[in-house]
Amino acid sequence: MNSRTDTNGVAPTVYVIDDDKAVRESLQWLIESDDLPVETYASAMAFLSRCEFGDLGCVLADVRMPEMSGL
């Protein structure tokens, strides 16, 4: 096990939340190029409705989004 994996040997998922599709796709490409799992969401509400909070790895969120900010 290294610092990039959990106790099961699996890297935690990086969650990207941004209303700008180009930003989401760019960050997804960058993160996946380092062999890390990534999930993207177009809004904070979409993330909150689909995410299981037991195994959060890292959340990258835009702080200026419609409906709900990333703060």
CNS distance restraints for C-alpha pairs under 8 A (distance, minus, plus):
assign (resid   1 and name CA) (resid   5 and name CA) 6.13 0.50 0.50
assign (resid   1 and name CA) (resid   6 and name CA) 7.30 0.50 0.50
assign (resid   1 and name CA) (resid   7 and name CA) 6.98 0.50 0.50
assign (resid   1 and name CA) (resid   9 and name CA) 5.70 0.50 0.50
assign (resid   2 and name CA) (resid   9 and name CA) 7.98 0.50 0.50
assign (resid   4 and name CA) (resid  10 and name CA) 7.97 0.50 0.50
assign (resid   4 and name CA) (resid  11 and name CA) 5.50 0.50 0.50
assign (resid   4 and name CA) (resid  12 and name CA) 7.53 0.50 0.50
assign (resid   5 and name CA) (resid   9 and name CA) 5.01 0.50 0.50
assign (resid   5 and name CA) (resid  10 and name CA) 4.83 0.50 0.50
assign (resid   5 and name CA) (resid  11 and name CA) 4.04 0.50 0.50
assign (resid   5 and name CA) (resid  12 and name CA) 6.47 0.50 0.50
assign (resid   6 and name CA) (resid  10 and name CA) 5.47 0.50 0.50
assign (resid   6 and name CA) (resid  11 and name CA) 6.00 0.50 0.50
assign (resid   6 and name CA) (resid  12 and name CA) 6.68 0.50 0.50
assign (resid  11 and name CA) (resid  36 and name CA) 6.36 0.50 0.50
assign (resid  11 and name CA) (resid  37 and name CA) 7.00 0.50 0.50
assign (resid  12 and name CA) (resid  36 and name CA) 7.60 0.50 0.50
assign (resid  12 and name CA) (resid  37 and name CA) 7.01 0.50 0.50
assign (resid  12 and name CA) (resid  55 and name CA) 7.35 0.50 0.50
assign (resid  12 and name CA) (resid  56 and name CA) 6.92 0.50 0.50
assign (resid  12 and name CA) (resid  57 and name CA) 4.56 0.50 0.50
assign (resid  12 and name CA) (resid  58 and name CA) 7.49 0.50 0.50
assign (resid  13 and name CA) (resid  36 and name CA) 6.88 0.50 0.50
assign (resid  13 and name CA) (resid  37 and name CA) 4.88 0.50 0.50
assign (resid  13 and name CA) (resid  38 and name CA) 5.33 0.50 0.50
assign (resid  13 and name CA) (resid  39 and name CA) 7.13 0.50 0.50
assign (resid  13 and name CA) (resid  56 and name CA) 6.78 0.50 0.50
assign (resid  13 and name CA) (resid  57 and name CA) 5.09 0.50 0.50
assign (resid  13 and name CA) (resid  58 and name CA) 6.67 0.50 0.50
assign (resid  14 and name CA) (resid  31 and name CA) 7.87 0.50 0.50
assign (resid  14 and name CA) (resid  36 and name CA) 7.30 0.50 0.50
assign (resid  14 and name CA) (resid  37 and name CA) 6.22 0.50 0.50
assign (resid  14 and name CA) (resid  38 and name CA) 4.65 0.50 0.50
assign (resid  14 and name CA) (resid  39 and name CA) 6.44 0.50 0.50
assign (resid  14 and name CA) (resid  56 and name CA) 7.88 0.50 0.50
assign (resid  14 and name CA) (resid  57 and name CA) 5.70 0.50 0.50
assign (resid  14 and name CA) (resid  58 and name CA) 4.73 0.50 0.50
assign (resid  14 and name CA) (resid  59 and name CA) 5.90 0.50 0.50
assign (resid  14 and name CA) (resid  60 and name CA) 7.46 0.50 0.50
assign (resid  15 and name CA) (resid  38 and name CA) 5.73 0.50 0.50
assign (resid  15 and name CA) (resid  39 and name CA) 4.98 0.50 0.50
assign (resid  15 and name CA) (resid  40 and name CA) 5.83 0.50 0.50
assign (resid  15 and name CA) (resid  41 and name CA) 7.66 0.50 0.50
assign (resid  15 and name CA) (resid  57 and name CA) 7.66 0.50 0.50
assign (resid  15 and name CA) (resid  58 and name CA) 6.08 0.50 0.50
assign (resid  15 and name CA) (resid  59 and name CA) 4.70 0.50 0.50
assign (resid  15 and name CA) (resid  60 and name CA) 6.07 0.50 0.50
assign (resid  16 and name CA) (resid  24 and name CA) 6.51 0.50 0.50
assign (resid  16 and name CA) (resid  27 and name CA) 7.42 0.50 0.50
assign (resid  16 and name CA) (resid  28 and name CA) 7.54 0.50 0.50
assign (resid  16 and name CA) (resid  38 and name CA) 7.29 0.50 0.50
assign (resid  16 and name CA) (resid  39 and name CA) 6.24 0.50 0.50
assign (resid  16 and name CA) (resid  40 and name CA) 4.67 0.50 0.50
assign (resid  16 and name CA) (resid  41 and name CA) 6.20 0.50 0.50
assign (resid  16 and name CA) (resid  59 and name CA) 6.05 0.50 0.50
assign (resid  16 and name CA) (resid  60 and name CA) 4.84 0.50 0.50
assign (resid  16 and name CA) (resid  61 and name CA) 5.97 0.50 0.50
assign (resid  17 and name CA) (resid  24 and name CA) 7.18 0.50 0.50
assign (resid  17 and name CA) (resid  40 and name CA) 5.89 0.50 0.50
assign (resid  17 and name CA) (resid  41 and name CA) 4.79 0.50 0.50
assign (resid  17 and name CA) (resid  42 and name CA) 5.86 0.50 0.50
assign (resid  17 and name CA) (resid  43 and name CA) 6.03 0.50 0.50
assign (resid  17 and name CA) (resid  44 and name CA) 6.40 0.50 0.50
assign (resid  17 and name CA) (resid  47 and name CA) 7.19 0.50 0.50
assign (resid  17 and name CA) (resid  59 and name CA) 7.55 0.50 0.50
assign (resid  17 and name CA) (resid  60 and name CA) 6.15 0.50 0.50
assign (resid  17 and name CA) (resid  61 and name CA) 4.63 0.50 0.50
assign (resid  17 and name CA) (resid  62 and name CA) 6.22 0.50 0.50
assign (resid  17 and name CA) (resid  70 and name CA) 7.64 0.50 0.50
assign (resid  18 and name CA) (resid  23 and name CA) 6.95 0.50 0.50
assign (resid  18 and name CA) (resid  24 and name CA) 6.01 0.50 0.50
assign (resid  18 and name CA) (resid  40 and name CA) 7.86 0.50 0.50
assign (resid  18 and name CA) (resid  41 and name CA) 6.49 0.50 0.50
assign (resid  18 and name CA) (resid  42 and name CA) 5.22 0.50 0.50
assign (resid  18 and name CA) (resid  43 and name CA) 6.16 0.50 0.50
assign (resid  18 and name CA) (resid  44 and name CA) 7.95 0.50 0.50
assign (resid  18 and name CA) (resid  61 and name CA) 6.09 0.50 0.50
assign (resid  18 and name CA) (resid  62 and name CA) 5.13 0.50 0.50
assign (resid  18 and name CA) (resid  65 and name CA) 7.16 0.50 0.50
assign (resid  19 and name CA) (resid  24 and name CA) 7.80 0.50 0.50
assign (resid  19 and name CA) (resid  41 and name CA) 7.76 0.50 0.50
assign (resid  19 and name CA) (resid  42 and name CA) 4.57 0.50 0.50
assign (resid  19 and name CA) (resid  43 and name CA) 5.79 0.50 0.50
assign (resid  19 and name CA) (resid  62 and name CA) 7.65 0.50 0.50
assign (resid  19 and name CA) (resid  65 and name CA) 6.20 0.50 0.50
assign (resid  19 and name CA) (resid  66 and name CA) 7.85 0.50 0.50
assign (resid  20 and name CA) (resid  24 and name CA) 6.40 0.50 0.50
assign (resid  20 and name CA) (resid  42 and name CA) 7.20 0.50 0.50
assign (resid  21 and name CA) (resid  25 and name CA) 6.12 0.50 0.50
assign (resid  21 and name CA) (resid  42 and name CA) 7.25 0.50 0.50
assign (resid  22 and name CA) (resid  26 and name CA) 6.05 0.50 0.50
assign (resid  23 and name CA) (resid  27 and name CA) 6.08 0.50 0.50
assign (resid  24 and name CA) (resid  28 and name CA) 6.01 0.50 0.50
assign (resid  24 and name CA) (resid  40 and name CA) 6.37 0.50 0.50
assign (resid  24 and name CA) (resid  41 and name CA) 7.75 0.50 0.50
assign (resid  24 and name CA) (resid  42 and name CA) 7.87 0.50 0.50
assign (resid  25 and name CA) (resid  29 and name CA) 6.13 0.50 0.50
assign (resid  26 and name CA) (resid  30 and name CA) 6.21 0.50 0.50
assign (resid  27 and name CA) (resid  31 and name CA) 6.03 0.50 0.50
assign (resid  28 and name CA) (resid  32 and name CA) 5.95 0.50 0.50
assign (resid  28 and name CA) (resid  38 and name CA) 6.35 0.50 0.50
assign (resid  28 and name CA) (resid  39 and name CA) 7.61 0.50 0.50
assign (resid  28 and name CA) (resid  40 and name CA) 7.24 0.50 0.50
assign (resid  29 and name CA) (resid  33 and name CA) 5.99 0.50 0.50
assign (resid  30 and name CA) (resid  34 and name CA) 6.94 0.50 0.50
assign (resid  31 and name CA) (resid  35 and name CA) 6.95 0.50 0.50
assign (resid  31 and name CA) (resid  36 and name CA) 5.89 0.50 0.50
assign (resid  31 and name CA) (resid  37 and name CA) 7.52 0.50 0.50
assign (resid  31 and name CA) (resid  38 and name CA) 6.87 0.50 0.50
assign (resid  32 and name CA) (resid  36 and name CA) 5.18 0.50 0.50
assign (resid  32 and name CA) (resid  37 and name CA) 6.31 0.50 0.50
assign (resid  32 and name CA) (resid  38 and name CA) 6.74 0.50 0.50
assign (resid  41 and name CA) (resid  46 and name CA) 6.23 0.50 0.50
assign (resid  41 and name CA) (resid  47 and name CA) 5.78 0.50 0.50
assign (resid  42 and name CA) (resid  46 and name CA) 6.88 0.50 0.50
assign (resid  42 and name CA) (resid  47 and name CA) 7.97 0.50 0.50
assign (resid  43 and name CA) (resid  47 and name CA) 6.46 0.50 0.50
assign (resid  43 and name CA) (resid  65 and name CA) 7.24 0.50 0.50
assign (resid  43 and name CA) (resid  66 and name CA) 7.82 0.50 0.50
assign (resid  43 and name CA) (resid  68 and name CA) 7.73 0.50 0.50
assign (resid  44 and name CA) (resid  48 and name CA) 6.13 0.50 0.50
assign (resid  44 and name CA) (resid  68 and name CA) 6.18 0.50 0.50
assign (resid  44 and name CA) (resid  69 and name CA) 7.14 0.50 0.50
assign (resid  44 and name CA) (resid  70 and name CA) 6.60 0.50 0.50
assign (resid  45 and name CA) (resid  49 and name CA) 6.07 0.50 0.50
assign (resid  45 and name CA) (resid  67 and name CA) 7.96 0.50 0.50
assign (resid  45 and name CA) (resid  68 and name CA) 7.29 0.50 0.50
assign (resid  46 and name CA) (resid  50 and name CA) 6.31 0.50 0.50
assign (resid  47 and name CA) (resid  51 and name CA) 5.67 0.50 0.50
assign (resid  52 and name CA) (resid  56 and name CA) 7.54 0.50 0.50
assign (resid  61 and name CA) (resid  70 and name CA) 4.99 0.50 0.50
assign (resid  61 and name CA) (resid  71 and name CA) 7.65 0.50 0.50
assign (resid  62 and name CA) (resid  69 and name CA) 7.10 0.50 0.50
assign (resid  62 and name CA) (resid  70 and name CA) 5.23 0.50 0.50
assign (resid  63 and name CA) (resid  69 and name CA) 5.01 0.50 0.50
assign (resid  63 and name CA) (resid  70 and name CA) 4.20 0.50 0.50
assign (resid  63 and name CA) (resid  71 and name CA) 5.75 0.50 0.50
assign (resid  64 and name CA) (resid  69 and name CA) 5.30 0.50 0.50
assign (resid  64 and name CA) (resid  70 and name CA) 6.72 0.50 0.50
assign (resid  65 and name CA) (resid  69 and name CA) 5.09 0.50 0.50
assign (resid  65 and name CA) (resid  70 and name CA) 7.03 0.50 0.50
